């Protein structure tokens, strides 16, 4: 069975991706889970936007 931390990370990631789908005009989202010793970092980011800026 998953630990409370694993469940919390899953729910946070689901909520963040849901918010991107709902509120951002983005076709992709980057989700990164990193282990830093005894800590875990969850990053949810939109890719950098490049363009002419017209």
CHARMM-style PDB file with segment names, atoms N, HN, CA, C and O in Angstrom:
ATOM      1  N   UNK     1       0.845  -1.182   0.000  1.00  0.00      PROA
ATOM      2  CA  UNK     1       0.000   0.000   0.000  1.00  0.00      PROA
ATOM      3  C   UNK     1       0.894   1.250   0.000  1.00  0.00      PROA
ATOM      4  O   UNK     1       1.958   1.261   0.619  1.00  0.00      PROA
ATOM      5  N   UNK     2       0.461   2.269  -0.680  1.00  0.00      PROA
ATOM      6  HN  UNK     2      -0.404   2.260  -1.183  1.00  0.00      PROA
ATOM      7  CA  UNK     2       1.227   3.507  -0.786  1.00  0.00      PROA
ATOM      8  C   UNK     2       1.223   4.270   0.542  1.00  0.00      PROA
ATOM      9  O   UNK     2       0.244   4.258   1.288  1.00  0.00      PROA
ATOM     10  N   UNK     3       2.345   4.930   0.809  1.00  0.00      PROA
ATOM     11  HN  UNK     3       3.140   4.941   0.203  1.00  0.00      PROA
ATOM     12  CA  UNK     3       2.429   5.734   2.035  1.00  0.00      PROA
ATOM     13  C   UNK     3       1.635   7.031   1.869  1.00  0.00      PROA
ATOM     14  O   UNK     3       1.260   7.406   0.759  1.00  0.00      PROA
ATOM     15  N   UNK     4       1.393   7.691   2.969  1.00  0.00      PROA
ATOM     16  HN  UNK     4       1.698   7.386   3.871  1.00  0.00      PROA
ATOM     17  CA  UNK     4       0.658   8.960   2.935  1.00  0.00      PROA
ATOM     18  C   UNK     4       1.394   9.989   2.092  1.00  0.00      PROA
ATOM     19  O   UNK     4       0.760  10.789   1.404  1.00  0.00      PROA
ATOM     20  N   UNK     5       2.722   9.982   2.133  1.00  0.00      PROA
ATOM     21  HN  UNK     5       3.237   9.332   2.692  1.00  0.00      PROA
ATOM     22  CA  UNK     5       3.513  10.927   1.327  1.00  0.00      PROA
ATOM     23  C   UNK     5       3.339  10.655  -0.161  1.00  0.00      PROA
ATOM     24  O   UNK     5       3.180  11.585  -0.951  1.00  0.00      PROA
ATOM     25  N   UNK     6       3.369   9.378  -0.545  1.00  0.00      PROA
ATOM     26  HN  UNK     6       3.498   8.622   0.097  1.00  0.00      PROA
ATOM     27  CA  UNK     6       3.184   9.026  -1.960  1.00  0.00      PROA
ATOM     28  C   UNK     6       1.805   9.447  -2.447  1.00  0.00      PROA
ATOM     29  O   UNK     6       1.670   9.978  -3.549  1.00  0.00      PROA
ATOM     30  N   UNK     7       0.792   9.217  -1.641  1.00  0.00      PROA
ATOM     31  HN  UNK     7       0.902   8.786  -0.745  1.00  0.00      PROA
ATOM     32  CA  UNK     7      -0.574   9.605  -2.015  1.00  0.00      PROA
ATOM     33  C   UNK     7      -0.679  11.123  -2.134  1.00  0.00      PROA
ATOM     34  O   UNK     7      -1.299  11.634  -3.067  1.00  0.00      PROA
ATOM     35  N   UNK     8      -0.073  11.845  -1.186  1.00  0.00      PROA
ATOM     36  HN  UNK     8       0.431  11.430  -0.428  1.00  0.00      PROA
ATOM     37  CA  UNK     8      -0.112  13.311  -1.235  1.00  0.00      PROA
ATOM     38  C   UNK     8       0.576  13.833  -2.497  1.00  0.00      PROA
ATOM     39  O   UNK     8       0.062  14.740  -3.151  1.00  0.00      PROA
ATOM     40  N   UNK     9       1.731  13.266  -2.841  1.00  0.00      PROA
ATOM     41  HN  UNK     9       2.148  12.529  -2.310  1.00  0.00      PROA
ATOM     42  CA  UNK     9       2.438  13.700  -4.055  1.00  0.00      PROA
ATOM     43  C   UNK     9       1.600  13.436  -5.304  1.00  0.00      PROA
ATOM     44  O   UNK     9       1.552  14.273  -6.206  1.00  0.00      PROA
ATOM     45  N   UNK    10       0.951  12.296  -5.362  1.00  0.00      PROA
ATOM     46  HN  UNK    10       0.990  11.617  -4.629  1.00  0.00      PROA
ATOM     47  CA  UNK    10       0.088  11.975  -6.498  1.00  0.00      PROA
ATOM     48  C   UNK    10      -1.058  12.972  -6.606  1.00  0.00      PROA
ATOM     49  O   UNK    10      -1.333  13.487  -7.689  1.00  0.00      PROA
ATOM     50  N   UNK    11      -1.724  13.245  -5.496  1.00  0.00      PROA
ATOM     51  HN  UNK    11      -1.501  12.826  -4.616  1.00  0.00      PROA
ATOM     52  CA  UNK    11      -2.863  14.175  -5.505  1.00  0.00      PROA
ATOM     53  C   UNK    11      -2.426  15.589  -5.886  1.00  0.00      PROA
ATOM     54  O   UNK    11      -3.125  16.274  -6.633  1.00  0.00      PROA
ATOM     55  N   UNK    12      -1.277  16.025  -5.377  1.00  0.00      PROA
ATOM     56  HN  UNK    12      -0.709  15.468  -4.771  1.00  0.00      PROA
ATOM     57  CA  UNK    12      -0.767  17.360  -5.715  1.00  0.00      PROA
ATOM     58  C   UNK    12      -0.460  17.443  -7.206  1.00  0.00      PROA
ATOM     59  O   UNK    12      -0.814  18.424  -7.859  1.00  0.00      PROA
ATOM     60  N   UNK    13       0.192  16.425  -7.743  1.00  0.00      PROA
ATOM     61  HN  UNK    13       0.479  15.627  -7.212  1.00  0.00      PROA
ATOM     62  CA  UNK    13       0.510  16.414  -9.176  1.00  0.00      PROA
ATOM     63  C   UNK    13      -0.770  16.397 -10.008  1.00  0.00      PROA
ATOM     64  O   UNK    13      -0.867  17.115 -11.003  1.00  0.00      PROA
ATOM     65  N   UNK    14      -1.745  15.593  -9.619  1.00  0.00      PROA
ATOM     66  HN  UNK    14      -1.666  15.010  -8.810  1.00  0.00      PROA
ATOM     67  CA  UNK    14      -3.020  15.542 -10.347  1.00  0.00      PROA
ATOM     68  C   UNK    14      -3.710  16.895 -10.342  1.00  0.00      PROA
ATOM     69  O   UNK    14      -4.232  17.329 -11.370  1.00  0.00      PROA
ATOM     70  N   UNK    15      -3.719  17.556  -9.215  1.00  0.00      PROA
ATOM     71  HN  UNK    15      -3.295  17.204  -8.380  1.00  0.00      PROA
ATOM     72  CA  UNK    15      -4.364  18.858  -9.101  1.00  0.00      PROA
ATOM     73  C   UNK    15      -3.644  19.899  -9.948  1.00  0.00      PROA
ATOM     74  O   UNK    15      -4.286  20.708 -10.618  1.00  0.00      PROA
ATOM     75  N   UNK    16      -2.327  19.883  -9.921  1.00  0.00      PROA
ATOM     76  HN  UNK    16      -1.806  19.226  -9.377  1.00  0.00      PROA
ATOM     77  CA  UNK    16      -1.554  20.855 -10.700  1.00  0.00      PROA
ATOM     78  C   UNK    16      -1.770  20.663 -12.199  1.00  0.00      PROA
ATOM     79  O   UNK    16      -1.962  21.635 -12.930  1.00  0.00      PROA
ATOM     80  N   UNK    17      -1.740  19.422 -12.651  1.00  0.00      PROA
ATOM     81  HN  UNK    17      -1.585  18.633 -12.057  1.00  0.00      PROA
ATOM     82  CA  UNK    17      -1.961  19.155 -14.082  1.00  0.00      PROA
ATOM     83  C   UNK    17      -3.392  19.518 -14.467  1.00  0.00      PROA
ATOM     84  O   UNK    17      -3.624  20.058 -15.549  1.00  0.00      PROA
ATOM     85  N   UNK    18      -4.341  19.230 -13.601  1.00  0.00      PROA
ATOM     86  HN  UNK    18      -4.153  18.791 -12.722  1.00  0.00      PROA
ATOM     87  CA  UNK    18      -5.734  19.603 -13.862  1.00  0.00      PROA
ATOM     88  C   UNK    18      -5.875  21.113 -14.004  1.00  0.00      PROA
ATOM     89  O   UNK    18      -6.602  21.591 -14.875  1.00  0.00      PROA
ATOM     90  N   UNK    19      -5.185  21.864 -13.154  1.00  0.00      PROA
ATOM     91  HN  UNK    19      -4.594  21.476 -12.447  1.00  0.00      PROA
ATOM     92  CA  UNK    19      -5.222  23.328 -13.248  1.00  0.00      PROA
ATOM     93  C   UNK    19      -4.609  23.822 -14.550  1.00  0.00      PROA
ATOM     94  O   UNK    19      -5.107  24.779 -15.143  1.00  0.00      PROA
ATOM     95  N   UNK    20      -3.541  23.187 -14.998  1.00  0.00      PROA
ATOM     96  HN  UNK    20      -3.136  22.410 -14.516  1.00  0.00      PROA
ATOM     97  CA  UNK    20      -2.930  23.564 -16.282  1.00  0.00      PROA
ATOM     98  C   UNK    20      -3.926  23.336 -17.409  1.00  0.00      PROA
ATOM     99  O   UNK    20      -4.109  24.196 -18.271  1.00  0.00      PROA
ATOM    100  N   UNK    21      -4.561  22.187 -17.397  1.00  0.00      PROA
ATOM    101  HN  UNK    21      -4.413  21.489 -16.697  1.00  0.00      PROA
ATOM    102  CA  UNK    21      -5.541  21.875 -18.447  1.00  0.00      PROA
ATOM    103  C   UNK    21      -6.681  22.882 -18.433  1.00  0.00      PROA
ATOM    104  O   UNK    21      -7.144  23.321 -19.486  1.00  0.00      PROA
ATOM    105  N   UNK    22      -7.131  23.246 -17.241  1.00  0.00      PROA
ATOM    106  HN  UNK    22      -6.755  22.890 -16.385  1.00  0.00      PROA
ATOM    107  CA  UNK    22      -8.276  24.133 -17.091  1.00  0.00      PROA
ATOM    108  C   UNK    22      -7.962  25.597 -17.401  1.00  0.00      PROA
ATOM    109  O   UNK    22      -8.797  26.297 -17.975  1.00  0.00      PROA
ATOM    110  N   UNK    23      -6.777  26.065 -17.030  1.00  0.00      PROA
ATOM    111  HN  UNK    23      -6.099  25.496 -16.563  1.00  0.00      PROA
ATOM    112  CA  UNK    23      -6.517  27.504 -17.046  1.00  0.00      PROA
ATOM    113  C   UNK    23      -5.407  27.980 -17.984  1.00  0.00      PROA
ATOM    114  O   UNK    23      -5.305  29.180 -18.238  1.00  0.00      PROA
ATOM    115  N   UNK    24      -4.595  27.100 -18.491  1.00  0.00      PROA
ATOM    116  HN  UNK    24      -4.678  26.125 -18.285  1.00  0.00      PROA
ATOM    117  CA  UNK    24      -3.479  27.531 -19.333  1.00  0.00      PROA
ATOM    118  C   UNK    24      -3.682  27.027 -20.751  1.00  0.00      PROA
ATOM    119  O   UNK    24      -4.220  25.942 -20.972  1.00  0.00      PROA
ATOM    120  N   UNK    25      -3.249  27.821 -21.688  1.00  0.00      PROA
ATOM    121  HN  UNK    25      -2.812  28.702 -21.508  1.00  0.00      PROA
ATOM    122  CA  UNK    25      -3.330  27.418 -23.097  1.00  0.00      PROA
ATOM    123  C   UNK    25      -2.046  26.666 -23.446  1.00  0.00      PROA
ATOM    124  O   UNK    25      -1.280  27.098 -24.307  1.00  0.00      PROA
ATOM    125  N   UNK    26      -1.822  25.553 -22.777  1.00  0.00      PROA
ATOM    126  HN  UNK    26      -2.444  25.203 -22.077  1.00  0.00      PROA
ATOM    127  CA  UNK    26      -0.596  24.784 -22.972  1.00  0.00      PROA
ATOM    128  C   UNK    26      -0.933  23.400 -23.511  1.00  0.00      PROA
ATOM    129  O   UNK    26      -1.901  22.768 -23.087  1.00  0.00      PROA
ATOM    130  N   UNK    27      -0.129  22.952 -24.437  1.00  0.00      PROA
ATOM    131  HN  UNK    27       0.657  23.465 -24.781  1.00  0.00      PROA
ATOM    132  CA  UNK    27      -0.311  21.613 -24.980  1.00  0.00      PROA
ATOM    133  C   UNK    27       0.443  20.566 -24.186  1.00  0.00      PROA
ATOM    134  O   UNK    27       0.142  19.375 -24.266  1.00  0.00      PROA
ATOM    135  N   UNK    28       1.438  21.021 -23.410  1.00  0.00      PROA
ATOM    136  HN  UNK    28       1.683  21.988 -23.345  1.00  0.00      PROA
ATOM    137  CA  UNK    28       2.228  20.100 -22.602  1.00  0.00      PROA
ATOM    138  C   UNK    28       2.507  20.712 -21.233  1.00  0.00      PROA
ATOM    139  O   UNK    28       2.413  21.924 -21.037  1.00  0.00      PROA
ATOM    140  N   UNK    29       2.848  19.846 -20.309  1.00  0.00      PROA
ATOM    141  HN  UNK    29       2.924  18.862 -20.468  1.00  0.00      PROA
ATOM    142  CA  UNK    29       3.268  20.265 -18.971  1.00  0.00      PROA
ATOM    143  C   UNK    29       4.386  19.316 -18.551  1.00  0.00      PROA
ATOM    144  O   UNK    29       4.325  18.118 -18.825  1.00  0.00      PROA
ATOM    145  N   UNK    30       5.398  19.851 -17.891  1.00  0.00      PROA
ATOM    146  HN  UNK    30       5.447  20.825 -17.669  1.00  0.00      PROA
ATOM    147  CA  UNK    30       6.511  19.035 -17.409  1.00  0.00      PROA
ATOM    148  C   UNK    30       6.306  18.732 -15.927  1.00  0.00      PROA
ATOM    149  O   UNK    30       6.103  19.639 -15.120  1.00  0.00      PROA
ATOM    150  N   UNK    31       6.362  17.449 -15.580  1.00  0.00      PROA
ATOM    151  HN  UNK    31       6.527  16.712 -16.235  1.00  0.00      PROA
ATOM    152  CA  UNK    31       6.249  17.024 -14.190  1.00  0.00      PROA
ATOM    153  C   UNK    31       7.526  16.269 -13.847  1.00  0.00      PROA
ATOM    154  O   UNK    31       7.885  15.299 -14.515  1.00  0.00      PROA
ATOM    155  N   UNK    32       8.211  16.725 -12.795  1.00  0.00      PROA
ATOM    156  HN  UNK    32       7.920  17.512 -12.252  1.00  0.00      PROA
ATOM    157  CA  UNK    32       9.468  16.105 -12.390  1.00  0.00      PROA
ATOM    158  C   UNK    32       9.390  15.756 -10.908  1.00  0.00      PROA
ATOM    159  O   UNK    32       9.009  16.585 -10.083  1.00  0.00      PROA
ATOM    160  N   UNK    33       9.752  14.532 -10.587  1.00  0.00      PROA
ATOM    161  HN  UNK    33      10.062  13.858 -11.257  1.00  0.00      PROA
ATOM    162  CA  UNK    33       9.832  14.083  -9.203  1.00  0.00      PROA
ATOM    163  C   UNK    33      11.298  13.759  -8.933  1.00  0.00      PROA
ATOM    164  O   UNK    33      11.883  12.901  -9.594  1.00  0.00      PROA
ATOM    165  N   UNK    34      11.888  14.452  -7.959  1.00  0.00      PROA
ATOM    166  HN  UNK    34      11.412  15.149  -7.422  1.00  0.00      PROA
ATOM    167  CA  UNK    34      13.312  14.280  -7.649  1.00  0.00      PROA
ATOM    168  C   UNK    34      13.475  13.830  -6.206  1.00  0.00      PROA
ATOM    169  O   UNK    34      12.768  14.285  -5.306  1.00  0.00      PROA
ATOM    170  N   UNK    35      14.410  12.941  -6.013  1.00  0.00      PROA
ATOM    171  HN  UNK    35      14.984  12.572  -6.744  1.00  0.00      PROA
ATOM    172  CA  UNK    35      14.764  12.499  -4.669  1.00  0.00      PROA
ATOM    173  C   UNK    35      16.054  13.189  -4.270  1.00  0.00      PROA
ATOM    174  O   UNK    35      17.058  13.084  -4.975  1.00  0.00      PROA
ATOM    175  N   UNK    36      16.040  13.896  -3.145  1.00  0.00      PROA
ATOM    176  HN  UNK    36      15.224  13.982  -2.572  1.00  0.00      PROA
ATOM    177  CA  UNK    36      17.182  14.655  -2.671  1.00  0.00      PROA
ATOM    178  C   UNK    36      17.531  14.149  -1.270  1.00  0.00      PROA
ATOM    179  O   UNK    36      17.114  14.732  -0.269  1.00  0.00      PROA
ATOM    180  N   UNK    37      18.290  13.076  -1.210  1.00  0.00      PROA
ATOM    181  HN  UNK    37      18.629  12.602  -2.023  1.00  0.00      PROA
ATOM    182  CA  UNK    37      18.584  12.473   0.085  1.00  0.00      PROA
ATOM    183  C   UNK    37      17.315  11.934   0.704  1.00  0.00      PROA
ATOM    184  O   UNK    37      16.679  11.039   0.147  1.00  0.00      PROA
ATOM    185  N   UNK    38      16.939  12.473   1.859  1.00  0.00      PROA
ATOM    186  HN  UNK    38      17.456  13.200   2.311  1.00  0.00      PROA
ATOM    187  CA  UNK    38      15.713  12.029   2.514  1.00  0.00      PROA
ATOM    188  C   UNK    38      14.528  12.939   2.211  1.00  0.00      PROA
ATOM    189  O   UNK    38      13.506  12.886   2.894  1.00  0.00      PROA
ATOM    190  N   UNK    39      14.673  13.781   1.174  1.00  0.00      PROA
ATOM    191  HN  UNK    39      15.504  13.824   0.619  1.00  0.00      PROA
ATOM    192  CA  UNK    39      13.603  14.694   0.765  1.00  0.00      PROA
ATOM    193  C   UNK    39      13.159  14.374  -0.657  1.00  0.00      PROA
ATOM    194  O   UNK    39      13.891  13.757  -1.431  1.00  0.00      PROA
ATOM    195  N   UNK    40      11.958  14.802  -0.977  1.00  0.00      PROA
ATOM    196  HN  UNK    40      11.363  15.302  -0.348  1.00  0.00      PROA
ATOM    197  CA  UNK    40      11.400  14.622  -2.316  1.00  0.00      PROA
ATOM    198  C   UNK    40      10.941  15.987  -2.815  1.00  0.00      PROA
ATOM    199  O   UNK    40      10.350  16.766  -2.065  1.00  0.00      PROA
ATOM    200  N   UNK    41      11.217  16.270  -4.086  1.00  0.00      PROA
ATOM    201  HN  UNK    41      11.697  15.638  -4.694  1.00  0.00      PROA
ATOM    202  CA  UNK    41      10.760  17.523  -4.693  1.00  0.00      PROA
ATOM    203  C   UNK    41       9.874  17.187  -5.893  1.00  0.00      PROA
ATOM    204  O   UNK    41      10.227  16.357  -6.730  1.00  0.00      PROA
ATOM    205  N   UNK    42       8.731  17.840  -5.956  1.00  0.00      PROA
ATOM    206  HN  UNK    42       8.444  18.514  -5.275  1.00  0.00      PROA
ATOM    207  CA  UNK    42       7.798  17.679  -7.072  1.00  0.00      PROA
ATOM    208  C   UNK    42       7.700  19.025  -7.771  1.00  0.00      PROA
ATOM    209  O   UNK    42       7.324  20.024  -7.159  1.00  0.00      PROA
ATOM    210  N   UNK    43       8.043  19.048  -9.064  1.00  0.00      PROA
ATOM    211  HN  UNK    43       8.350  18.236  -9.561  1.00  0.00      PROA
ATOM    212  CA  UNK    43       7.968  20.286  -9.844  1.00  0.00      PROA
ATOM    213  C   UNK    43       6.985  20.079 -10.991  1.00  0.00      PROA
ATOM    214  O   UNK    43       7.054  19.084 -11.712  1.00  0.00      PROA
ATOM    215  N   UNK    44       6.079  21.025 -11.146  1.00  0.00      PROA
ATOM    216  HN  UNK    44       6.023  21.833 -10.560  1.00  0.00      PROA
ATOM    217  CA  UNK    44       5.120  21.013 -12.250  1.00  0.00      PROA
ATOM    218  C   UNK    44       5.270  22.352 -12.951  1.00  0.00      PROA
ATOM    219  O   UNK    44       4.989  23.398 -12.367  1.00  0.00      PROA
ATOM    220  N   UNK    45       5.719  22.321 -14.220  1.00  0.00      PROA
ATOM    221  HN  UNK    45       5.948  21.471 -14.694  1.00  0.00      PROA
ATOM    222  CA  UNK    45       6.026  23.555 -14.936  1.00  0.00      PROA
ATOM    223  C   UNK    45       5.505  23.504 -16.360  1.00  0.00      PROA
ATOM    224  O   UNK    45       5.437  22.449 -16.990  1.00  0.00      PROA
ATOM    225  N   UNK    46       5.144  24.675 -16.839  1.00  0.00      PROA
ATOM    226  HN  UNK    46       5.200  25.532 -16.327  1.00  0.00      PROA
ATOM    227  CA  UNK    46       4.847  24.830 -18.256  1.00  0.00      PROA
ATOM    228  C   UNK    46       6.171  24.993 -18.978  1.00  0.00      PROA
ATOM    229  O   UNK    46       7.078  25.634 -18.447  1.00  0.00      PROA
ATOM    230  N   UNK    47       6.309  24.437 -20.166  1.00  0.00      PROA
ATOM    231  HN  UNK    47       5.572  23.916 -20.597  1.00  0.00      PROA
ATOM    232  CA  UNK    47       7.541  24.636 -20.930  1.00  0.00      PROA
ATOM    233  C   UNK    47       7.725  26.109 -21.260  1.00  0.00      PROA
ATOM    234  O   UNK    47       6.753  26.857 -21.362  1.00  0.00      PROA
ATOM    235  N   UNK    48       8.965  26.516 -21.426  1.00  0.00      PROA
ATOM    236  HN  UNK    48       9.754  25.908 -21.344  1.00  0.00      PROA
ATOM    237  CA  UNK    48       9.256  27.904 -21.802  1.00  0.00      PROA
ATOM    238  C   UNK    48       8.626  28.218 -23.149  1.00  0.00      PROA
ATOM    239  O   UNK    48       8.636  27.392 -24.062  1.00  0.00      PROA
ATOM    240  N   UNK    49       8.078  29.420 -23.259  1.00  0.00      PROA
ATOM    241  HN  UNK    49       8.070  30.090 -22.517  1.00  0.00      PROA
ATOM    242  CA  UNK    49       7.444  29.849 -24.501  1.00  0.00      PROA
ATOM    243  C   UNK    49       8.455  30.670 -25.292  1.00  0.00      PROA
ATOM    244  O   UNK    49       9.030  31.635 -24.789  1.00  0.00      PROA
ATOM    245  N   UNK    50       8.656  30.265 -26.537  1.00  0.00      PROA
ATOM    246  HN  UNK    50       8.189  29.481 -26.946  1.00  0.00      PROA
ATOM    247  CA  UNK    50       9.540  31.027 -27.415  1.00  0.00      PROA
ATOM    248  C   UNK    50       8.733  31.512 -28.594  1.00  0.00      PROA
ATOM    249  O   UNK    50       7.753  30.882 -28.992  1.00  0.00      PROA
ATOM    250  N   UNK    51       9.140  32.618 -29.144  1.00  0.00      PROA
ATOM    251  HN  UNK    51       9.936  33.130 -28.820  1.00  0.00      PROA
ATOM    252  CA  UNK    51       8.412  33.151 -30.292  1.00  0.00      PROA
ATOM    253  C   UNK    51       8.848  34.562 -30.578  1.00  0.00      PROA
ATOM    254  O   UNK    51       9.744  35.097 -29.925  1.00  0.00      PROA
ATOM    255  N   UNK    52       8.207  35.162 -31.559  1.00  0.00      PROA
ATOM    256  HN  UNK    52       7.478  34.727 -32.089  1.00  0.00      PROA
ATOM    257  CA  UNK    52       8.587  36.501 -32.006  1.00  0.00      PROA
ATOM    258  C   UNK    52       8.032  37.587 -31.105  1.00  0.00      PROA
ATOM    259  O   UNK    52       8.505  38.723 -31.153  1.00  0.00      PROA
ATOM    260  N   UNK    53       7.053  37.273 -30.292  1.00  0.00      PROA
ATOM    261  HN  UNK    53       6.669  36.350 -30.252  1.00  0.00      PROA
ATOM    262  CA  UNK    53       6.466  38.266 -29.396  1.00  0.00      PROA
ATOM    263  C   UNK    53       5.689  39.340 -30.130  1.00  0.00      PROA
ATOM    264  O   UNK    53       5.639  40.484 -29.678  1.00  0.00      PROA
ATOM    265  N   UNK    54       5.087  38.994 -31.245  1.00  0.00      PROA
ATOM    266  HN  UNK    54       5.128  38.065 -31.612  1.00  0.00      PROA
ATOM    267  CA  UNK    54       4.343  39.977 -32.055  1.00  0.00      PROA
ATOM    268  C   UNK    54       3.282  40.544 -31.239  1.00  0.00      PROA
ATOM    269  OT1 UNK    54       2.527  41.393 -31.711  1.00  0.00      PROA
TER     270      UNK     54
END
